[in-house]
Amino acid sequence: MFSSWGDIILDNRGKAPESFVFPEHIDLPEYLKDNEKIKAVIGWNGIIIRSSDIDIVDLCREYVQFLHNTSCGKCVYCKTGSREILEILKDIYEGEADEDDLDDLTTAAKTMTETSLCSIGVSGPVPILHALEYFRDDFSDIVNGKRSVKKGKYHTRLNAPCMDACPIHVDIPAFIRSIKEAGFKEALDIIKERLPMPAASGRICFKPCEKSCRRANLDMPLAISALKRFVADYDLNIDNKSEDQADQAEPSGRTGKIAVIGAGPAGLACAYHLSKKGHDVTVFDRESEPGGMMAAGIPEYRLPRDILFKETEAILNMNIDFKGNISFNDQITLNSLKSDGFQAVFFGVGLHKSLMPGVEGENLEGVLSGIKFLKDPGPKFNVGKNVVVTGGGNVAIDSAITCKLAGADNVTIVCIESFQQMPALKEEIDNALKKGIKILDRLGPERFTGKQGKVTGAVFKRCTRVFDEKGGFNPEYDETKTRTIHADKIIIAIGQTLTSEFADDSVLCKLGKFCADPVTFQTDLKSVFAGGDAVYGAKSVSHAMASGLKAAVNIDRFINNVDVGPDYDDNFDSFFEHIKIFDPDEDVKVPKELIEKKPPHTDPEKGFSESQAVCEANRCLRCYRVVTLAV
């Protein structure tokens, strides 16, 4: 019926339905959840009204109540102004306002936008101004006693572009604000409410938050990952550690005995959050030490083992039992776990088996998988003088750099993707190039050549297409165009799959992956859950930990006989996929004093000092977005 979203006004009130004009810049879902139709939206970017039974005054009151509670108070009028707006709306609601109060409402909203520094004050009042401009008669009818306010049903969420982009939705503006105030321990507690391993994550994260940082539209994105690493390292390095508030158990109504299979990022995150709820958790892993692919697949130069050990140790110290050197389907099974009293099982086993190209010569001596190589490159491992790495992902980059650091003269990465399509992190690709590693793109292996059983080189053929029309991985080649490369070592890093003890389970697994609900991570066996790469394919450590968190939430529900299914957090995740909260082309306008905040003169990847961290945190624009849905 009406939309002012994005300052584009579409008003269909009073028109016949066949004359309605619909917004093309909004992809608003019809439902928030199955039985709740979205009737209206009010938020940082305007108002959308879909139903005639929406009361604009009540919608605004609900929205401003949350907005006021979110204001930090650093900008004085943001807090007092939002309180003034809220009190006037309450007076209108209670029939104690007049027309002059509507003018005061407009003045307060405008003053808030003009005097505030962060998005709560700058963009928060925008929809109130829209409501007063386009729905003035509705407000006047109430203050003049012509009608009363009709109460609605609402759901409100706080988000930010960086938070939305983060797979585990860490409250990034909140922890950065704490760093601004030198509250490093408080910042860490905020992070660890959701992310249990910030020191590891701060070194290996693919930084989607920084790609959605509005500060980049002014100069350069905030070094969010480096700030996360700083507070984690600060805590690991202080002599007198206090108990983490974030690690304290918050007992669930009913607690149970849970088995976690796999001590990688998904399994450790799941165990961490279950332990916080008071559950009795045992983690099983086939390796002797925890860490999973963080230990087996990420080289030392990216993730030092002492850092990984400290963080895994801290998790296991939360009354979590760890049993290493335990193989599933050998020492333990689902039936044996059930017999031992375990009420639920989570599989976070990762993808530890490398895919092979299936070409002639792949069994020659000197041809090995990237996973096997990274797991134990070892000082005794002879990388050779000329190394070829096949693949375009992070395992390929990590393998290539490890070889270069180990003394290989020539290292070449060969991938079927174009250079622009390589799935590896851009900064890791740049790092490889800086170290003198060559990258040859759009080539796939045809065969590996050898002499007396040892590899001597590889023949590659030109790849003309990687993905088909439907987006499926289906490469095509020009067999007439080949390239031969000499090599005394070839490392295969073209993808991973489940190891055989899991892949052969036809009940839980299909096509090399666990079959689990992508939202709840519950399998068809109701007491069994699975997450991480083993469910959705190779992604990031942050994605794996996010799946572990979500699985823990649903395991807790299962133990407490609460329906397992999408909750409002999931519903809003879906909503924000439709209503984008980051615009890379936005002309960001902020006060001059914020523009003048410059980054510290240091490389964030080398770590911040305390003063440098505070300096960097002061560049944050605190881009919170509040949105209220009427259903």
N, C-alpha and C positions, 0 to 999 in steps of 0.2 A: 504493500500500500504506500509505503514511504521509505526513502533511503537518502541519507546525507553522507553515507560512507565514502571516505576519501574526498570530501568536499564536492562530490558530484550529487546534485539534488535531483531526485526523481520523486514526483508527488502524484500518486494515482488516486488520492482521496476525491470522492465525488465523481469519479469517472466510471463509465460502464466497463465491466471486465474485459470486453473485447478491445477496449482502447488503452489498456494498461501498457506502460512502457517498463520493461524489466532491465535491471542493471546488468551490464555485460562484464563489469570489472569485479564482480563478486561471485564466488562459487560457494554459496551458503548451503550446507546440507539441510535436508528437510527435518531430520530428527537429531536430537542429542543422543538419545538411546531409544530402544524399540518403542516404548510407550510414551515418549515425551517429545512432542513436536515443538520445534523452535518457533515461537510466536514473535519474538522480538530480540534484538541485539543492541546493547549500548556499550560503547567502549571508546578507547583513545582516538578512534578514527571516525566517529560519528554515531548515527542511529539507523537501525533497520527495523521497520514495523511491518509485520506480515498479517496481523490479525486485528480486527476492529475492536476486540474486547480488551486490548491492552490499555492500561491507564498510564499515560506518560509521566504523571506526577509520581506515582508509586514506583515506576521503573527508575526514575531519576533518584528518588530517595534511597532505594536499595543500592544502587550503584555508588552514590556518594558516601554512604555509610562505610562501604569497604574502602573507598578511595581515602577517606579521612583516616581510617585505621592504619592504612599503609604508609601515610606520610611520615617521614622520619623526623620532621621538625627542624632540620638544619636551616631551611629557608622559612623564616618565621611566618610569613603570610601564607605559605602552603598549608601549614597546620591550622593556623587561626582562620584562614580563608575557607578551607574545606569545612571547618567546624561551623562557620557562619552560614555557609551554603546549606549544610545539613540541618541546622536549627531552623532556617527559614522553610525548608522543605517539610520539616516536621510540623511547623506552625501551620503551613498550608494543609497538611494532612489532617490536623486536628481542628481546622476551621478557625484559626486564630490569626490569619494573615490578611493583608489588604494589597491593593494594587501597588502601593509604594514598595512593599516587600519584594515584588517581582522585579522592580527596578534595582533594588539593592542586591538581588540575586544575580542579575546581569553584571553589575559593577564588581561584585566579589569574584565572580568567575573570570572576568577579564583581568582583574588585578592579579589573580593567581597565575594566569598564563604569562603575564608580563614581568612578574617579579621572581618567578621560581627558576631554579637551575636544572632540575631533573625532570624526567618525563611525567612523573606523577603530577607535578604542578603545572608543567607546560602544556601537555596534551590531555591530562585528566579532565579538566573542565570543558573541553571542546564540545562534547555531546550535550552538556547542560546549556551552553550557548545556542546550539542548534535547536534544542527543545524549546527554549524561550523565544527563538526567532520564528519557528515554524509551527509551534503548538501553543502560542500565547493565549489563544481563546480557551484552550482546555484548562490552563492555569487560572485564567480570569473567572471561568465558570465556577471553579471550586472556591476561590477567595470571595466571590460574590454570592455564595450560598446556593447556586443553581444546581449543584450536584455534589455528591461526596466522593471521596477517593475509593477506588475499588482495589482491594488487595490481590496481588498476584503471587505466583510461585516462581522462584528464581534460583539460578545457580551462578556463582561468581568465581572467577579464577584470576590469579595474578601470574603473569608471565613476563618474559623479556626475550628479545631476539636471541641472545646468547643462551639463555636457559632452554628455549624451545629447540635450538639446534643441538644442544648437548644430549646424547642418547640416554643418559641417566638423570637428566634434568636437575643438576646441581643448581642451587640458588646462587648464581654467580654474582649478581649485584650485591647481595648481602655479605658474602665473604670478602668481597673487595672493599666494601665499606668498612669492615672490621680491620682490614689491613691499613686503610687510610688512617685509622685511629690507633695504629700500632697494637691492635688487639689480635695478635697472631694466633694465640690459642683459641680464641673465639672463632676466628676465621676457619681454623682447622675443624672445629666441632661442627660448623655449618656444612663444610664439605663432606665430613664423614657421616652426616645424617643419611647420606645416600651412597657415597663413594668410599669404600673401605680402604683403598690403596692409592692415596693421592700422590705419594712420592714416585711410585712406578708410573702412574697415569701421567703425571706432570712431565715425564721424560719421553713417553712413547705415544701419547695421545695424538690423534690425527687433527685435532683442533677445529672441529666444525664450529665451535663457539666463536672463534676469531674470524671465521669466514662470514659470520652473521653479526659482526660488531659494527654498530653505527658509527663508532669513532673513525672507522676506516674511510667513511665518506667525507671526513674532515682532513685527515692526514694519514694515519696508519692505525691498524687495529690494536686494541689493548693486548698485552702479552699475558693473556689469561692463564694459559697452561704453565708458563714460567712462574706466575704468582702462586698458583696451586702448588707447584713444586717447592717454592720458597717456604710456605708455611709448613709443609710436610717435613722438609729437611730441617727446618728450625726446630720442630718438635723432636725429630729423631736425634738431633745433636745436643739438645739441652741436657744437663746432668741430672736435674731434679724434675723428672716428669711427674705431672699430676695425672690421676686417672681421667681418661677421656670421658666426658659426659656422653659423647656420642656412642661410646662402647657399653654404656650401662644397660642392663636388661630392663625392658619394659614388659613385664610378664603379661602374656595373653590370658584370656579368660580360662583357657584350657590348654595345657602344654602337652607335647608328645615327644616320641623318640623318632628321630629322623636320620636317615642315611643319605649322605651325599657321595656320589661316585664321581671322582675326578677333583683334583685339587688345583685346577686352573682358575682363571679369573671368574668364570661363571659359578663354579662350585664354591670357591672361597667367599664370593659375595653372598651367595645363597646361605651358606653356613653362618656368616657374620650377622645377617639380618634375622635369621631364625634364632640365633643365640640371644640377640637383643630382646627377642620376644619371650625368652625364657625356655625355649625348647632344648631338649637333650640331643645334641648333634654329634654324629661321628662322620668324619671324612675319610674315605678310602681312596687310595691311589696306587697305581702299579709301580710308580717310581718311589724311591726311598725318601725323597724330599718333596714338599709342596711347591707349587708354582705353575705346573702344567706347561703350556706353550710359552708362557713368559720366561720360564727357565730353559725350556728345550728349543724354542724357536726364535728367541730374540737375543741377539748377540750382546756380549758384555759391554761393548762400546756404547750401546744404546741404553741398556739397563744393567747397571752394576749389580753383581750378585749379592753384595752386602746390603744394598738397599732393599732388594727383593726379599732377602732373608729376614730383615728387620720387620718388614710389613707383614709377611706371612706369619712370622712368630707372634706378632701382636694380635693377629686374628685368632690363631690357635690358642692363645692364652686366655681367650674369652670362654673358658670352660668347654672348649671344643676338643674332642678326641680325634687324633690323627693316626691312621694306620696305613703305613707305606708298604711297598712291595706286595700289594694285594691285587691279584688279577680277577676281574669279573669273569664269571662262568668257569673259573678254576677254583679259587678259594672261597668265593662268595657267589650266590645267585639270588634272584628275587625271592625264591622260596626259602632259602636259608636266612635271608634278612627278615622275612616275615616270621619265621620260627624263632628268631632271636628277639622278637618284640618290636621291630621297627614298624611304625605305622604309615610312613610315607618315604618315598625314595626320590632323590633328584639326581639326574644324570647331567653332568657338565664335563663331558669327556673330551671335547675338542675333536679336531681332525688331525690325527698324528700319522697318517699314512699318505705318502706322496703319490700323486698320480703320475704314471709314466706315459710317454707318448706312443708306445707300442710300435716302435720302428726298429729296423735292423741295427744291431750293434749296441742296444741299450744294456746288454749284460756284459759288455767288455769291462775289463779292469780299468778303473779311472773314471767310470761313469757312476755317479751316485746321486741320491736325492738331496734336495736342499734341507729337508727336515733332519735327515740323518747327519748331514754335515754340520748344521748349526747346533745340533744337540751335543756334539762332541768334536769340534774342530781340532782341539788339543794342540799342544806345542810340538808333538811328535808327528802331526799330520803333515804330509808333504803336499802342498797345494800345487806344486809344479811351477813352471815358468809361464805357460800360456793356458789361461783358464777361460772356458766359455760357460756362461750361465744362461739357460733357457728359461724365459718367463719374464713377465712385466710387473709383477706384484712386489710387495714388501719383502717376501721371503727371498726373491731373486736379488733385490737390491742389497739386503742384509748379507746374503751369501757372497755377493761380488765384493762388497766393501771388506768383509772379513778376510777374503782371499788376498785382497790388496794389502791389508794391514799385516797379513802373515808373510808377505814377501813375494807374491807373484809379480812377475814383470809386466805381463799384459793380461788384463781382464776385460772381457767383452760380454755384454748382456745382449741377448738376441730374443726379441719378442714378436709375437704375431700382430699385436696391436700397433697402431700408429703411435708416434711419440706422444701425441696429445691424448690418446686414449689409455695410456698406461695406467693401471689401477694403483700403482704405488703412490705414496705421498709425494707431492711435488718437492718438498724440502729434502726428502731422502734421495730423490732423483738428482736434484741439484748437488747434493753432497757427493753422490757417486761421480758425477761429472767433474767436480772440483778435485777429486782424488785421481783423475786421469783414467777413469773407467769409460770405455766406449759403449755406446748404445746403438745397436742396429735394429731398426723397427721393420714391421710388416714382413717378417720371415718366420717360417715354421720348420721344424726338423723333418728332413726326409730320411736320413740314415746317419749313423755314426760309423766312422771308419776306424780300422785298427790293424795292428800288426803283432803277430805272436800273442794274441789274446789281450793286448793292451790298446787303449784308445789312442788314436793319432789325430783325430779331427772330426768334423761334422759337415754334412752337406745340408743346406737349408734351401727351401723353395719359397717363392714369393707368395705372400698371403694377399689375396685381392678383396676378401671380405671376412670379417670376424663374426658379425651378428646378422641373422636373417631379417626378413621384413617384420616378423613378429617380435623382434628383440631377443630371440633365442641364440645361444652360443652355437654357431654352425659355420665354422670357417671354410672358405673356399680358397683354392690355390691355383696358380699358374705353374704347372709342372715343367714348363719349358724354360723358366727363369730360375736358375739355382746359383748358390754361392757356397764355396767351400772355405772353411776356416780351420786352420791348424790348431790343435789343442792337445795337451797332455793330461788335462783334467776337464771333465764336463759335469756340471751340476744341474740337475733337473728341478725346476721350481715352477711348474705349470699348474699347480693346484693340489689340494689335499682332499682326503676322504676318511671315513671311519675305518678303524682297524677291524680285523676280521671278527673278533669276539662280539662286536656290536653289529657290524654290517650283516652278519648271518642270522640276526634275530628278526624273523619275519613278522613278529607281533608288534615290536616297537619301532622297527626301522624299515625304510623303503628307499630305494635308489641312493643308498649311501648316506642317508640322514635319518635322524630320529623324527618320528611323526608326532608332533605336539602342536597344540593350538598356538598360533602366533601371538596371541594376546595374553592368555593365561599360562601358557607353557605346560598345560596338563595333557597327558596322553590319553588314549582310549582306556588304559588301565587307570582308573580314577585315583589311585594312591601313588601313581608314578608320574613324575614331572621331568622335563628335560629342557635345557637351554644352551645358549652359546652357539659356537660354530657348528656343533653337531646337529643343530636344528635348522639353521637358516643359511649355512655355508660360511665361508671365510669372511669375517668382518673384523671389527676392532676389539681391543680389550675393553673399551668403554661400552660397546654394545653387549659384550659378554657379561659384564658386571650388571648392566641394566636388566638383562634377562634373569640373572640370578636374584636380583632384588625383587623383580615382579613374580618370579616363581615362589620366593619366600613368602610374599604377601598371600599368594593363593594356597600355598601349603598350610599356612596358619589358618586360613579360612576352612580348608578341608578338615584339619584337626578339630576345629571348633564347630563342625557341622553347619557351616555357612555356605550358601551356594557359591560355587566357583564360576566366575564369569567376569566380563568387562565391568569395571567400576567407573566412577565419574572421572578419575584421572585418565583412564583409557578413552572415555568419551570425549574429553576435552583435547586429548592428543589428536584424535581424529578431526575434531572441529578446527584446531589450529592448522592442520594440514590444508584445510580449505580456505580459512581466513588467514592469509599470510601476515606475519607480524614483522617481517623484515623486508625492506625494499632497498635493494642494492643501488637503485638510482635516486634515492631520496636526497633532496637538497637539505641537509641537516643544518638547522639554524640553532645556535646556542650562544649564550652570553660570551663576550670577549674574554672574560677571565678564565673560562673553560678552554677556549681555543688556545690560549697562551700556555696551557699546561703541556710541557714537552716531555718526551720519554727520557729516562736516564741514559747517559752515554755509556752503554755497555751492551754486550751481546746477551739477550735473555737466556739463550741456550746454555750459557756458562754459569747461570745462576745469579740471583740478586743478593746484594747486601740488604740490611734492614732499611737503610735510608733510600736505597734505589727502589725497593719494593713499595715503600710508602709513596715515593715520587711517581712511580708507574700507576699505582692504584688511584692516585688523584686525577688521572686522566679519564677515569670512568665517567660516563654520562648518566649512569643509573637509569637505563632505558626500560623501566618497568611499564607494563601495559595491564590495565585492569579491564576486564570484560564481564558483563552481566547478561545472562540469557534468561528470557522469560519463556516458560514452557507450559 
